């Protein structure tokens, strides 16, 4: 039983491996148009997976463009997403970014920095937890480490002179 009115287009570098993966995914509860249609129209064996062409390409973008060309040409109605969108299509599909929201988000999440209670380094709020798990933060009070008297950054003793000349430290003098 073949369904000529139901078409899905995909791309792969290993056809047989991808075919096996599709067959395996049919047995899961994945909810894409493709798998829902396979399950509702019988079993995997009722379907045919055909190689359209070999297309040597130099990048994944080029492969996605070719896949999109076939999606359009074959009127693939089981593809949930486009394989490739031009910049113009991406802008049309996406919602325009509200500059007021972006500026508020940028200010609150990215640019506002606070001092790490462990190592006294200035870190954005959103990255603080991740920072505190780094070796740099954990080892800041280890032997052989000193605090810079200008910027309060933890620096290895042997690098303190170099640090004092760094842009990071000299910016504290300017501000």
N, C-alpha and C positions, 0 to 999 in steps of 0.2 A: 504494500500500500504506500504509494508516494503521493506527496501533497505539493503539486506544482504551484499552488497559489500561496504557499507558505515558504518564505525564503529568508535565510540568514546568511550574512557574509562575515567572515572573520579572516584574520591573517595569522600565520605561524611560520616558524623556521623548521618545524618538525611535524609534518602532517599527521603521521600515524600516532605520535604521542598526544597530539592535540585531540585527535579523534577519540582516543582512549579516555582522555580527561573529560570530554563532553559526555561520553557514555557514562562515566563514573558520576559526574555532576547531575545527570538525569535522575539518579537514585536518591539524591539529597533533597532537602526542602529549599533549594534556591528558587527565588521567585521572579526571575527574569521572564520576559515574553517567550524566549526560546524554550526554556525548560518547562514552563507551564504548558506550552503547546505540545511539546513532545509527550508529556505525561497525559494530557487530555486526549491526544489522538493516537493512543496505543503505546507500545513500548519502543525502545531505541531501535530495534531491528526493523520497525516499520518506516524508518527514515533512511535517507541516503545522504551521505556526506561526500561531496565531489570536489576535487581540486580544480579550480578555475584556471589557474596559470602559475607558472614559476615566474617570479619577478625579482631579479637581482637588484638590490638597491644599496645605496651608500649610507643611509641613515634610517632611524625609526620613523622620522617625520615623513620621509619619502614613502616608506611602506604604508603608513597611515593614510597618506594622500591617495595612494593606489587603491587601498581598501575602500576608502570613501567613494572613489570613482565607481567601483563595482557595486557598492550599496545603492548608489543612485541609478546606475545603468540597469541593474537587475530588479529594481524596486523592492529591495529587501525590507519586508514588513515585520520581521522578528528581531531586528536590531533595536535594542533599547536606547542606545546612545550612538551619536555620530562618531566615526573613527577619527575624523579630522575636521576642524573648523578653521576657516580663514580668520584673520584678525577682525575683519568687518563682521563676519557671522558671529564670532564670539562676543563682540560688543553688542550686537543686536539681541542675542540670546540672553546675555547677562543683564542684571539690573544695574543701572548707573549707580556709581558710588556717591553717596551723600557726603559732600566735603565737610559738613559740620560734624557728622558722625565720625568720619575718618580722623579729623583733627582731634576730636575729643578722645577717641580710642588711642590714637598715637600718643597723645600727651599722657593719658592715664596709664597706659600699659607699657609703652616702650621708652618714653623719655624720662619719666620720673624715676630717679634712682635714690636708693637709700643705702645706708651703711650696713654692711654685713656685721652682725653681732659677734661673729667668730673671728674674722680676719680684718675687719674695718674697711674693706674695699667697697667702693661704690658700685652697686649692682641694681639693675632694674627690678622692680617688684616681681614681675612675672617670671624672672629667671632666678630668683633668690634660692628656692629650694634645690634646684638643680646645681647651682653654684656651690652650695654648702656640702654637696656630695663629692666635689672635685678634690683631687690630691692637693692642689694649690691652697684651697681653703683649709682643709684638714691639717696640713703640715705647716700652716703659717706660724705657729708658735713653737715649732721644733727647734732644737739646738742648731745654731748656725744661721738663724733668721733674726733680722732686726727690723724695727719699725722706722720708716723714713720720718724725720722730724718735720718735713714740709707737707707731705701729702698723707702721712700715716699708713702708707702701704707697707705690707710685709715683704721684705726683700732679703735674699741670701746675703750674708755678710760680705762675701767676696764680690758681690755685684753692686754694692751701695754707691760707690763713686760713679759707676756707669749709670745707675738709676737717677742720681741727682742731676745728670745732664739730659735725661730723657724728656721727650715732649710731654709725656704724662705728668711728670713731676713739675716741669717748668710752667705748665699751664696753671698749676695751683698758685704759683708766684704771681702770675699775670692777673688772675682773678682775685 
